[in-house]
Amino acid sequence: MSSNANGTLYVGVTSDLIRRVYQHKEGLVEGFTKKYHVKKLVYYEIYEEVLYAIQREKNLKFWIRNWKIELIEKMNPEWRDLYGDLF
């Protein structure tokens, strides 16, 4: 999940997390993240099977905001940008 300074949350799936987060940070991807300036990676999960990742994304998109916040804060209580941790 990604966030901006106003707390907007974005949930997505990708086969290349480093590349995708870079694209969002640089504003290279048209759509929600560019429109709302979502540039900070605050939570992620890794799946071996793409179908599981897609199903998890769909589930998370239907979660209420408070559930997403609780999930993020279990892994990342300070809401640090985790992008640098990927290297």
C-alpha positions in Angstrom: 0.0 0.0 0.0 1.1 3.5 -0.7 0.2 6.7 0.9 0.5 10.5 0.5 0.9 13.3 3.0 -2.9 13.6 3.4 -3.2 9.9 4.1 -4.7 8.8 0.8 -4.2 5.0 0.5 -3.5 3.1 -2.7 -3.6 -0.7 -3.2 -2.1 -2.3 -6.2 -0.4 -5.4 -7.6 2.8 -5.7 -9.6 5.4 -8.2 -10.7 8.2 -5.6 -10.1 7.7 -3.7 -6.9 10.9 -1.6 -7.2 10.1 -0.5 -10.7 6.5 0.2 -10.0 7.1 2.3 -6.8 9.8 4.3 -8.8 7.2 5.0 -11.5 4.8 6.3 -8.9 7.4 8.4 -7.1 8.4 10.0 -10.4 4.8 10.6 -11.6 5.4 8.3 -14.6 2.1 6.5 -14.2 -1.1 8.2 -15.2 -4.1 7.6 -12.9 -4.9 7.6 -9.2 -1.4 7.7 -7.7 -0.3 10.6 -10.0 -3.6 12.5 -9.4 -3.4 12.2 -5.6 0.5 12.4 -5.3 0.7 9.0 -3.7 4.5 8.4 -3.5 5.3 6.6 -0.3 5.4 2.8 0.1 4.1 2.0 3.6 3.2 -1.7 3.3 3.7 -4.6 0.9 3.3 -8.3 0.7 5.1 -10.8 -1.5 3.4 -13.7 -3.2 4.9 -16.5 -5.3 1.7 -17.0 -7.3 0.3 -14.0 -9.2 -3.3 -15.2 -8.7 -2.9 -15.1 -4.9 -1.6 -11.5 -5.2 -4.5 -10.4 -7.4 -7.0 -12.0 -5.0 -5.4 -10.3 -2.0 -5.4 -6.9 -3.8 -9.1 -7.3 -4.6 -9.8 -8.2 -0.9 -7.8 -5.3 0.4 -9.6 -2.8 -1.9 -12.9 -3.8 -0.2 -11.5 -3.3 3.3 -12.6 -0.3 5.3 -9.9 2.3 5.9 -9.4 1.4 9.6 -8.6 -2.2 8.8 -6.0 -1.0 6.2 -4.4 1.3 8.8 -4.2 -1.5 11.4 -2.5 -3.7 8.8 0.0 -1.0 7.9 0.8 -0.2 11.6 1.5 -3.8 12.5 4.3 -3.9 9.9 5.3 -0.2 9.9 4.1 1.7 12.9 6.0 4.9 12.0 4.6 4.9 8.4 8.2 5.0 7.0 8.7 4.9 3.3 9.7 1.3 2.8 11.0 1.8 -0.8 14.7 2.1 0.4 14.3 -1.2 2.2 13.7 -3.0 -1.1 17.3 -2.7 -2.2 
